[in-house]
């Protein structure tokens, strides 16, 4: 089953990595999320995981229309859930979308 979501940076080197192990961020928005996640990991909050969420556009549930990241400390059994049932898509369509995103990132410099 193929999901609707596309990850433009998925490679073997990203597998099983957490923020402290990840490559340095390349853009200002990645830098903010990376810095906040690293700070949470070092804080006294002792979170077990972190969600970094960006809602960009009304269709993505954005309600405050300026750029901001939600950095959410997570704990086993904390009651937060992120559930989605994306429609199935053919692998070729996912690959096409991933390539379009890679091309756009490359063009942005």
NUMAR-228505 format. One record per residue: x, y, z of N, C-alpha, C in turn; residue number from 1; residue in three letters. Coordinates in nm, 3 decimals. Last residue first. Example, Ala and Ser with C-alpha at 12.3 -4.5 7.8 and 13.67 -1.06 7.14 Angstrom:
// NUMAR-228505
rec nX = 1.285	nY = -0.225	nZ = 0.708	caX = 1.367	caY = -0.106	caZ = 0.714	cX = 1.290	cY = 0.003	cZ = 0.787	k = 2	r = Ser
rec nX = 1.319	nY = -0.569	nZ = 0.780	caX = 1.230	caY = -0.450	caZ = 0.780	cX = 1.320	cY = -0.330	cZ = 0.780	k = 1	r = Ala
***
This chain:
// NUMAR-228505
rec nX = 1.782	nY = 2.639	nZ = -0.494	caX = 1.922	caY = 2.664	caZ = -0.462	cX = 1.951	cY = 2.637	cZ = -0.321	k = 109	r = Unk
rec nX = 1.549	nY = 2.590	nZ = -0.614	caX = 1.547	caY = 2.696	caZ = -0.512	cX = 1.688	cY = 2.729	cZ = -0.465	k = 108	r = Unk
rec nX = 1.606	nY = 2.371	nZ = -0.768	caX = 1.588	caY = 2.499	caZ = -0.836	cX = 1.591	cY = 2.616	cZ = -0.738	k = 107	r = Unk
rec nX = 1.605	nY = 2.171	nZ = -0.571	caX = 1.728	caY = 2.201	caZ = -0.644	cX = 1.720	cY = 2.338	cZ = -0.712	k = 106	r = Unk
rec nX = 1.334	nY = 2.177	nZ = -0.502	caX = 1.435	caY = 2.208	caZ = -0.401	cX = 1.566	cY = 2.246	cZ = -0.469	k = 105	r = Unk
rec nX = 1.221	nY = 2.096	nZ = -0.745	caX = 1.188	caY = 2.228	caZ = -0.691	cX = 1.290	cY = 2.271	cZ = -0.585	k = 104	r = Unk
rec nX = 1.326	nY = 1.835	nZ = -0.768	caX = 1.356	caY = 1.936	caZ = -0.871	cX = 1.331	cY = 2.077	cZ = -0.818	k = 103	r = Unk
rec nX = 1.207	nY = 1.713	nZ = -0.544	caX = 1.354	caY = 1.724	caZ = -0.553	cX = 1.394	cY = 1.831	cZ = -0.654	k = 102	r = Unk
rec nX = 0.938	nY = 1.733	nZ = -0.626	caX = 0.983	caY = 1.804	caZ = -0.506	cX = 1.135	cY = 1.820	cZ = -0.509	k = 101	r = Unk
rec nX = 0.942	nY = 1.567	nZ = -0.850	caX = 0.900	caY = 1.706	caZ = -0.865	cX = 0.946	cY = 1.790	cZ = -0.746	k = 100	r = Unk
rec nX = 1.010	nY = 1.324	nZ = -0.729	caX = 1.103	caY = 1.387	caZ = -0.823	cX = 1.069	cY = 1.535	cZ = -0.843	k = 99	r = Unk
rec nX = 0.779	nY = 1.277	nZ = -0.579	caX = 0.907	caY = 1.292	caZ = -0.510	cX = 1.008	cY = 1.361	cZ = -0.601	k = 98	r = Unk
rec nX = 0.593	nY = 1.247	nZ = -0.787	caX = 0.581	caY = 1.358	caZ = -0.693	cX = 0.713	cY = 1.384	cZ = -0.620	k = 97	r = Unk
rec nX = 0.692	nY = 1.010	nZ = -0.903	caX = 0.681	caY = 1.132	caZ = -0.982	cX = 0.675	cY = 1.254	cZ = -0.892	k = 96	r = Unk
rec nX = 0.661	nY = 0.831	nZ = -0.690	caX = 0.795	caY = 0.859	caZ = -0.743	cX = 0.796	cY = 0.988	cZ = -0.824	k = 95	r = Unk
rec nX = 0.382	nY = 0.832	nZ = -0.672	caX = 0.463	caY = 0.877	caZ = -0.558	cX = 0.603	cY = 0.915	cZ = -0.604	k = 94	r = Unk
rec nX = 0.323	nY = 0.721	nZ = -0.921	caX = 0.278	caY = 0.857	caZ = -0.889	cX = 0.355	cY = 0.915	cZ = -0.771	k = 93	r = Unk
rec nX = 0.435	nY = 0.467	nZ = -0.896	caX = 0.485	caY = 0.557	caZ = -1.001	cX = 0.443	cY = 0.702	cZ = -0.975	k = 92	r = Unk
rec nX = 0.280	nY = 0.351	nZ = -0.694	caX = 0.420	caY = 0.385	caZ = -0.668	cX = 0.473	cY = 0.483	cZ = -0.771	k = 91	r = Unk
rec nX = -0.051	nY = 0.480	nZ = -0.666	caX = 0.046	caY = 0.395	caZ = -0.734	cX = 0.187	cY = 0.445	cZ = -0.705	k = 90	r = Unk
rec nX = -0.206	nY = 0.520	nZ = -0.350	caX = -0.161	caY = 0.575	caZ = -0.477	cX = -0.058	cY = 0.480	cZ = -0.536	k = 89	r = Unk
rec nX = -0.477	nY = 0.523	nZ = -0.119	caX = -0.369	caY = 0.451	caZ = -0.186	cX = -0.334	cY = 0.519	cZ = -0.317	k = 88	r = Unk
rec nX = -0.531	nY = 0.802	nZ = 0.100	caX = -0.574	caY = 0.712	caZ = -0.007	cX = -0.454	cY = 0.642	cZ = -0.068	k = 87	r = Unk
rec nX = -0.446	nY = 0.792	nZ = 0.450	caX = -0.432	caY = 0.847	caZ = 0.315	cX = -0.481	cY = 0.749	cZ = 0.210	k = 86	r = Unk
rec nX = -0.551	nY = 0.834	nZ = 0.730	caX = -0.576	caY = 0.722	caZ = 0.641	cX = -0.569	cY = 0.776	cZ = 0.498	k = 85	r = Unk
rec nX = -0.390	nY = 0.924	nZ = 1.028	caX = -0.432	caY = 0.959	caZ = 0.893	cX = -0.455	cY = 0.830	cZ = 0.815	k = 84	r = Unk
rec nX = -0.325	nY = 1.055	nZ = 1.344	caX = -0.378	caY = 0.946	caZ = 1.264	cX = -0.420	cY = 0.999	cZ = 1.128	k = 83	r = Unk
rec nX = -0.154	nY = 1.109	nZ = 1.609	caX = -0.157	caY = 1.165	caZ = 1.474	cX = -0.200	cY = 1.051	cZ = 1.385	k = 82	r = Unk
rec nX = -0.222	nY = 1.171	nZ = 1.950	caX = -0.218	caY = 1.081	caZ = 1.835	cX = -0.216	cY = 1.164	cZ = 1.707	k = 81	r = Unk
rec nX = -0.150	nY = 1.188	nZ = 2.292	caX = -0.148	caY = 1.253	caZ = 2.161	cX = -0.147	cY = 1.148	cZ = 2.053	k = 80	r = Unk
rec nX = -0.118	nY = 1.038	nZ = 2.524	caX = -0.253	caY = 1.063	caZ = 2.475	cX = -0.260	cY = 1.134	cZ = 2.341	k = 79	r = Unk
rec nX = 0.122	nY = 0.952	nZ = 2.624	caX = 0.082	caY = 1.090	caZ = 2.653	cX = -0.057	cY = 1.126	cZ = 2.599	k = 78	r = Unk
rec nX = 0.248	nY = 0.704	nZ = 2.595	caX = 0.119	caY = 0.709	caZ = 2.662	cX = 0.069	cY = 0.850	cZ = 2.693	k = 77	r = Unk
rec nX = 0.570	nY = 0.837	nZ = 2.597	caX = 0.491	caY = 0.716	caZ = 2.579	cX = 0.362	cY = 0.729	cZ = 2.660	k = 76	r = Unk
rec nX = 0.582	nY = 1.177	nZ = 2.496	caX = 0.608	caY = 1.076	caZ = 2.597	cX = 0.521	cY = 0.955	cZ = 2.569	k = 75	r = Unk
rec nX = 0.713	nY = 1.467	nZ = 2.329	caX = 0.628	caY = 1.348	caZ = 2.333	cX = 0.678	cY = 1.248	cZ = 2.438	k = 74	r = Unk
rec nX = 0.688	nY = 1.813	nZ = 2.258	caX = 0.757	caY = 1.705	caZ = 2.329	cX = 0.661	cY = 1.588	cZ = 2.346	k = 73	r = Unk
rec nX = 0.656	nY = 1.972	nZ = 1.958	caX = 0.575	caY = 1.906	caZ = 2.061	cX = 0.656	cY = 1.796	cZ = 2.129	k = 72	r = Unk
rec nX = 0.650	nY = 2.256	nZ = 1.792	caX = 0.751	caY = 2.163	caZ = 1.843	cX = 0.690	cY = 2.100	cZ = 1.967	k = 71	r = Unk
rec nX = 0.526	nY = 2.394	nZ = 1.510	caX = 0.482	caY = 2.339	caZ = 1.637	cX = 0.588	cY = 2.236	cZ = 1.677	k = 70	r = Unk
rec nX = 0.639	nY = 2.686	nZ = 1.348	caX = 0.652	caY = 2.541	caZ = 1.368	cX = 0.595	cY = 2.506	cZ = 1.504	k = 69	r = Unk
rec nX = 0.511	nY = 2.933	nZ = 1.127	caX = 0.549	caY = 2.889	caZ = 1.260	cX = 0.552	cY = 2.737	cZ = 1.264	k = 68	r = Unk
rec nX = 0.434	nY = 3.200	nZ = 0.919	caX = 0.515	caY = 3.079	caZ = 0.935	cX = 0.542	cY = 3.052	cZ = 1.082	k = 67	r = Unk
rec nX = 0.089	nY = 3.289	nZ = 0.945	caX = 0.228	caY = 3.327	caZ = 0.933	cX = 0.309	cY = 3.200	cZ = 0.959	k = 66	r = Unk
rec nX = -0.199	nY = 3.254	nZ = 1.006	caX = -0.138	caY = 3.263	caZ = 0.873	cX = -0.008	cY = 3.343	cZ = 0.872	k = 65	r = Unk
rec nX = -0.333	nY = 3.008	nZ = 1.183	caX = -0.260	caY = 3.132	caZ = 1.208	cX = -0.172	cY = 3.152	cZ = 1.086	k = 64	r = Unk
rec nX = -0.427	nY = 2.774	nZ = 1.080	caX = -0.526	caY = 2.869	caZ = 1.130	cX = -0.464	cY = 3.003	cZ = 1.165	k = 63	r = Unk
rec nX = -0.387	nY = 2.506	nZ = 0.861	caX = -0.325	caY = 2.627	caZ = 0.914	cX = -0.436	cY = 2.723	cZ = 0.957	k = 62	r = Unk
rec nX = -0.469	nY = 2.265	nZ = 0.747	caX = -0.518	caY = 2.300	caZ = 0.881	cX = -0.447	cY = 2.420	cZ = 0.943	k = 61	r = Unk
rec nX = -0.406	nY = 2.245	nZ = 0.486	caX = -0.319	caY = 2.172	caZ = 0.579	cX = -0.350	cY = 2.209	cZ = 0.724	k = 60	r = Unk
rec nX = -0.574	nY = 2.417	nZ = 0.361	caX = -0.596	caY = 2.274	caZ = 0.337	cX = -0.512	cY = 2.187	cZ = 0.429	k = 59	r = Unk
rec nX = -0.457	nY = 2.662	nZ = 0.431	caX = -0.583	caY = 2.621	caZ = 0.493	cX = -0.609	cY = 2.471	cZ = 0.476	k = 58	r = Unk
rec nX = -0.101	nY = 2.649	nZ = 0.484	caX = -0.219	caY = 2.663	caZ = 0.400	cX = -0.343	cY = 2.607	cZ = 0.467	k = 57	r = Unk
rec nX = 0.090	nY = 2.445	nZ = 0.654	caX = 0.109	caY = 2.552	caZ = 0.556	cX = -0.010	cY = 2.555	cZ = 0.461	k = 56	r = Unk
rec nX = 0.199	nY = 2.348	nZ = 0.952	caX = 0.073	caY = 2.349	caZ = 0.878	cX = 0.080	cY = 2.469	cZ = 0.784	k = 55	r = Unk
rec nX = 0.448	nY = 2.151	nZ = 1.076	caX = 0.424	caY = 2.274	caZ = 1.002	cX = 0.293	cY = 2.258	cZ = 0.926	k = 54	r = Unk
rec nX = 0.584	nY = 2.004	nZ = 1.362	caX = 0.472	caY = 2.010	caZ = 1.270	cX = 0.462	cY = 2.148	cZ = 1.206	k = 53	r = Unk
rec nX = 0.767	nY = 1.770	nZ = 1.517	caX = 0.780	caY = 1.905	caZ = 1.463	cX = 0.678	cY = 1.912	cZ = 1.350	k = 52	r = Unk
rec nX = 0.765	nY = 1.576	nZ = 1.805	caX = 0.700	caY = 1.601	caZ = 1.676	cX = 0.725	cY = 1.746	cZ = 1.640	k = 51	r = Unk
rec nX = 0.987	nY = 1.371	nZ = 1.982	caX = 0.949	caY = 1.508	caZ = 1.947	cX = 0.876	cY = 1.504	cZ = 1.814	k = 50	r = Unk
rec nX = 1.039	nY = 1.163	nZ = 2.273	caX = 1.031	caY = 1.188	caZ = 2.130	cX = 0.985	cY = 1.330	cZ = 2.107	k = 49	r = Unk
rec nX = 1.062	nY = 1.170	nZ = 2.540	caX = 1.106	caY = 1.047	caZ = 2.473	cX = 1.107	cY = 1.062	cZ = 2.322	k = 48	r = Unk
rec nX = 1.180	nY = 1.441	nZ = 2.744	caX = 1.086	caY = 1.384	caZ = 2.648	cX = 1.149	cY = 1.263	cZ = 2.579	k = 47	r = Unk
rec nX = 1.287	nY = 1.579	nZ = 2.968	caX = 1.309	caY = 1.435	caZ = 2.950	cX = 1.210	cY = 1.372	cZ = 2.853	k = 46	r = Unk
rec nX = 1.293	nY = 1.839	nZ = 3.055	caX = 1.162	caY = 1.780	caZ = 3.025	cX = 1.171	cY = 1.629	cZ = 3.005	k = 45	r = Unk
rec nX = 1.533	nY = 1.961	nZ = 3.080	caX = 1.491	caY = 1.879	caZ = 3.194	cX = 1.356	cY = 1.813	cZ = 3.170	k = 44	r = Unk
rec nX = 1.685	nY = 1.936	nZ = 2.748	caX = 1.615	caY = 2.002	caZ = 2.858	cX = 1.583	cY = 1.905	cZ = 2.971	k = 43	r = Unk
rec nX = 1.785	nY = 1.811	nZ = 2.528	caX = 1.881	caY = 1.845	caZ = 2.634	cX = 1.812	cY = 1.902	cZ = 2.758	k = 42	r = Unk
rec nX = 1.561	nY = 1.786	nZ = 2.367	caX = 1.633	caY = 1.664	caZ = 2.406	cX = 1.728	cY = 1.691	cZ = 2.522	k = 41	r = Unk
rec nX = 1.502	nY = 2.058	nZ = 2.327	caX = 1.410	caY = 1.973	caZ = 2.404	cX = 1.480	cY = 1.847	cZ = 2.453	k = 40	r = Unk
rec nX = 1.722	nY = 2.125	nZ = 2.166	caX = 1.705	caY = 2.188	caZ = 2.297	cX = 1.611	cY = 2.105	cZ = 2.385	k = 39	r = Unk
rec nX = 1.667	nY = 1.974	nZ = 1.936	caX = 1.789	caY = 1.946	caZ = 2.014	cX = 1.777	cY = 2.004	cZ = 2.154	k = 38	r = Unk
rec nX = 1.429	nY = 2.104	nZ = 1.859	caX = 1.426	caY = 1.962	caZ = 1.894	cX = 1.549	cY = 1.924	cZ = 1.976	k = 37	r = Unk
rec nX = 1.525	nY = 2.364	nZ = 1.804	caX = 1.425	caY = 2.342	caZ = 1.909	cX = 1.421	cY = 2.196	cZ = 1.953	k = 36	r = Unk
rec nX = 1.706	nY = 2.309	nZ = 1.594	caX = 1.753	caY = 2.372	caZ = 1.717	cX = 1.655	cY = 2.347	cZ = 1.831	k = 35	r = Unk
rec nX = 1.529	nY = 2.202	nZ = 1.402	caX = 1.642	caY = 2.123	caZ = 1.451	cX = 1.690	cY = 2.178	cZ = 1.584	k = 34	r = Unk
rec nX = 1.359	nY = 2.421	nZ = 1.355	caX = 1.306	caY = 2.294	caZ = 1.404	cX = 1.414	cY = 2.209	cZ = 1.466	k = 33	r = Unk
rec nX = 1.553	nY = 2.607	nZ = 1.261	caX = 1.470	caY = 2.636	caZ = 1.378	cX = 1.416	cY = 2.507	cZ = 1.438	k = 32	r = Unk
rec nX = 1.655	nY = 2.471	nZ = 1.036	caX = 1.743	caY = 2.508	caZ = 1.146	cX = 1.664	cY = 2.536	cZ = 1.273	k = 31	r = Unk
rec nX = 1.441	nY = 2.456	nZ = 0.865	caX = 1.495	caY = 2.332	caZ = 0.919	cX = 1.581	cY = 2.362	cZ = 1.041	k = 30	r = Unk
rec nX = 1.421	nY = 2.730	nZ = 0.813	caX = 1.311	caY = 2.662	caZ = 0.881	cX = 1.356	cY = 2.528	cZ = 0.937	k = 29	r = Unk
rec nX = 1.675	nY = 2.783	nZ = 0.684	caX = 1.639	caY = 2.846	caZ = 0.811	cX = 1.526	cY = 2.775	cZ = 0.885	k = 28	r = Unk
rec nX = 1.831	nY = 2.473	nZ = 0.568	caX = 1.751	caY = 2.594	caZ = 0.546	cX = 1.713	cY = 2.654	cZ = 0.681	k = 27	r = Unk
rec nX = 1.975	nY = 2.253	nZ = 0.648	caX = 2.022	caY = 2.326	caZ = 0.531	cX = 1.947	cY = 2.456	cZ = 0.506	k = 26	r = Unk
rec nX = 2.098	nY = 2.099	nZ = 0.954	caX = 1.992	caY = 2.156	caZ = 0.870	cX = 2.050	cY = 2.241	cZ = 0.758	k = 25	r = Unk
rec nX = 2.325	nY = 1.817	nZ = 0.965	caX = 2.291	caY = 1.956	caZ = 0.996	cX = 2.183	cY = 2.009	cZ = 0.904	k = 24	r = Unk
rec nX = 2.181	nY = 1.485	nZ = 1.000	caX = 2.270	caY = 1.580	caZ = 0.934	cX = 2.230	cY = 1.722	cZ = 0.972	k = 23	r = Unk
rec nX = 2.102	nY = 1.336	nZ = 1.320	caX = 2.070	caY = 1.379	caZ = 1.185	cX = 2.176	cY = 1.475	cZ = 1.131	k = 22	r = Unk
rec nX = 2.135	nY = 1.273	nZ = 1.583	caX = 2.213	caY = 1.198	caZ = 1.486	cX = 2.197	cY = 1.249	cZ = 1.344	k = 21	r = Unk
rec nX = 1.956	nY = 1.429	nZ = 1.730	caX = 2.099	caY = 1.440	caZ = 1.758	cX = 2.188	cY = 1.370	cZ = 1.655	k = 20	r = Unk
rec nX = 1.704	nY = 1.342	nZ = 1.605	caX = 1.762	caY = 1.475	caZ = 1.582	cX = 1.911	cY = 1.482	cZ = 1.616	k = 19	r = Unk
rec nX = 1.756	nY = 1.001	nZ = 1.496	caX = 1.686	caY = 1.102	caZ = 1.573	cX = 1.758	cY = 1.234	cZ = 1.552	k = 18	r = Unk
rec nX = 1.722	nY = 0.751	nZ = 1.248	caX = 1.798	caY = 0.862	caZ = 1.304	cX = 1.705	cY = 0.954	cZ = 1.383	k = 17	r = Unk
rec nX = 1.633	nY = 0.534	nZ = 1.089	caX = 1.655	caY = 0.520	caZ = 1.233	cX = 1.740	cY = 0.630	cZ = 1.293	k = 16	r = Unk
rec nX = 1.762	nY = 0.648	nZ = 0.782	caX = 1.689	caY = 0.546	caZ = 0.855	cX = 1.731	cY = 0.543	cZ = 1.003	k = 15	r = Unk
rec nX = 1.912	nY = 0.812	nZ = 0.627	caX = 1.822	caY = 0.875	caZ = 0.723	cX = 1.753	cY = 0.774	cZ = 0.813	k = 14	r = Unk
rec nX = 2.052	nY = 0.662	nZ = 0.443	caX = 2.129	caY = 0.725	caZ = 0.550	cX = 2.041	cY = 0.793	cZ = 0.655	k = 13	r = Unk
rec nX = 1.867	nY = 0.583	nZ = 0.253	caX = 1.909	caY = 0.486	caZ = 0.353	cX = 1.982	cY = 0.553	cZ = 0.469	k = 12	r = Unk
rec nX = 1.638	nY = 0.858	nZ = 0.223	caX = 1.746	caY = 0.775	caZ = 0.173	cX = 1.786	cY = 0.681	cZ = 0.284	k = 11	r = Unk
rec nX = 1.412	nY = 1.106	nZ = 0.164	caX = 1.426	caY = 0.971	caZ = 0.218	cX = 1.537	cY = 0.895	cZ = 0.147	k = 10	r = Unk
rec nX = 1.343	nY = 1.357	nZ = 0.089	caX = 1.481	caY = 1.335	caZ = 0.132	cX = 1.505	cY = 1.194	cZ = 0.183	k = 9	r = Unk
rec nX = 1.077	nY = 1.388	nZ = 0.030	caX = 1.173	caY = 1.419	caZ = -0.076	cX = 1.316	cY = 1.387	cZ = -0.037	k = 8	r = Unk
rec nX = 0.810	nY = 1.196	nZ = 0.086	caX = 0.927	caY = 1.246	caZ = 0.156	cX = 1.037	cY = 1.265	cZ = 0.053	k = 7	r = Unk
rec nX = 0.466	nY = 1.226	nZ = 0.057	caX = 0.592	caY = 1.211	caZ = -0.015	cX = 0.703	cY = 1.268	cZ = 0.071	k = 6	r = Unk
rec nX = 0.148	nY = 1.071	nZ = 0.117	caX = 0.259	caY = 1.157	caZ = 0.156	cX = 0.385	cY = 1.125	cZ = 0.077	k = 5	r = Unk
rec nX = -0.022	nY = 0.868	nZ = 0.043	caX = -0.028	caY = 0.993	caZ = -0.030	cX = 0.094	cY = 1.078	cZ = -0.003	k = 4	r = Unk
rec nX = 0.126	nY = 0.535	nZ = 0.032	caX = 0.057	caY = 0.647	caZ = 0.096	cX = 0.060	cY = 0.770	cZ = 0.008	k = 3	r = Unk
rec nX = 0.068	nY = 0.213	nZ = -0.091	caX = 0.145	caY = 0.336	caZ = -0.100	cX = 0.062	cY = 0.451	cZ = -0.042	k = 2	r = Unk
rec nX = 0.084	nY = -0.118	nZ = 0.000	caX = 0.000	caY = 0.000	caZ = 0.000	cX = 0.088	cY = 0.124	cZ = 0.000	k = 1	r = Unk
***
